[in-house]
Amino acid sequence: MLFYVVEIFVNSLLYFQQTFSVLKALKNLDAIAPAILSIGSWAVKTLIWQTLLTRQCEKFYISMENVRDSCLNVLKSNCSDEKKKLCKNVLRLHRASFSKIRACGLFYVDAALQLALMGLLTNYTIILLQFALL
């Protein structure tokens, strides 16, 4: 996952830099449209893949919370002692060892990852634009 996020970030910046260089060098407006279209289609593809990945991670986190809630409901109900013991063990394990997926300890893989990456890309794209227009 870390490799994928770094690859998206670096490739995006490289593609934007190449596009700015080509746009600066080209004077023909007919040649600009394919360059912008290819960069846009690549960006949409990576955005869709990352959305699917974070969506699956969020589904996993929600299902883990549902397991915890179900065990709490079983403990409040009039179930057998074996079920209550099992639920206590599940809750203990959930509390002790469950955490969100992290990419090499650097960031969590959740819905906020996509927003953070888009914000980072936007900031660095603006910096690249400033250098290109100087």
N, C-alpha and C positions, 0 to 999 in steps of 0.2 A: 504494500500500500504506500509506503514511504517513497519507493521508487516511482510509482505511478504519479503521485502528487508532484514530486520534484520534476518529473519528466513533463507533465502538463505545464508547470510554471515556466521552466526553461524554454521549452519549445514555443510556448505562446510568446514569450518575450523575443525569441529569435525570429519568429514569423512576423511579428509586428515590426521589428527593426528592419527586416528585409523588405517588407511592404513599404515602409517609410523611405527606404533608400531607392526602391524602384520608382515610387511615386515622385520623388524628388528628381530622378534622372529622366523620367519619361515626360515628354511634352504632348504625346498623343493621348487623347482622352479615351480612345477606343481600346487601348491596351491596359488601361487602368481597371476596367470592370472585371476582367477575368481574375486579376490578382486579388482584388477585394472579395470576389465571390469565393475563391478557393480558401482564403483565410477565414472568411465567415463560416463556410461549411465545415472546416476543421474545428473551429471553435464550438459550433453547435454540436458536432459529434462528441467531442470530449465533455461538453456540458451534460449531454444526455447520459453518457456512460457514468459520469461521476454522480449524477442524480440517481441512477439506478442502484449504484453501490451504496450510497448513503441511505437510500430508502430501505434497502434490505437490512442494513445495520440497525436502523430505527425500528423496523419490524421486530428484529431480534430483541432489542432492548424493551420494547413494549410487551413482548411475550414473557420475558423474564419478570417484569413487573406484575403481569397477570398471574404468574405462578406464585409469586409472593403473596398477592392478594387472595388467591384461592386457598393457600395454606392458612392465612389468617382467618378466613371464613370457616375453615374446617376446625380450627382451634376454638372458635367461639360456639360452634354447634355441638350437638350431643352425638358425637361419633365415638367409635371404639378407641381404646387406649393405644392400639397399634397404629391407627391412622394419625392420632394426635402426636405420637412419638415420631412417626415418619415426617409429619409436617414440621415439627420442631427441628428435626435434623436438617430438613430442606431449608428452613429459614436461617438456621445457624450457618449452613454452608453458603447460602446466598449473601448473608451479611458479611461473612469472613472473606470470601474469595471472589465475589462478582464485582467487576468494574467494567466500564466501557472499554471498547477495543482502542488500543493506542498504537500508533505507528512509531516503533522504536522509542517509545517514551516521549516523543516530541509533541504530539497533538492527538486529540481524540478523533476517532472516525465516527462522526455523527452528522446531523443535519447542519450544524454550525460550520463544519469544515468547508462546505461549498461556499457559504457566504464569506468566510475568511479568505479563501483562495481568490474569489472574484474581487474582493476589496484590495488584496495585495496586487493582483494583476492590473487593476485599474490605476492604482498609485504608480506602479512602475511604467505603465503605458503612458501616463501623463508625463513622467520624467523623460521617457524616450521621445515623446513629441516635442518637449521643450528643447532637447538636444538637437533634434532634427530640424527644428525651425530657427535655430540660432544662426 
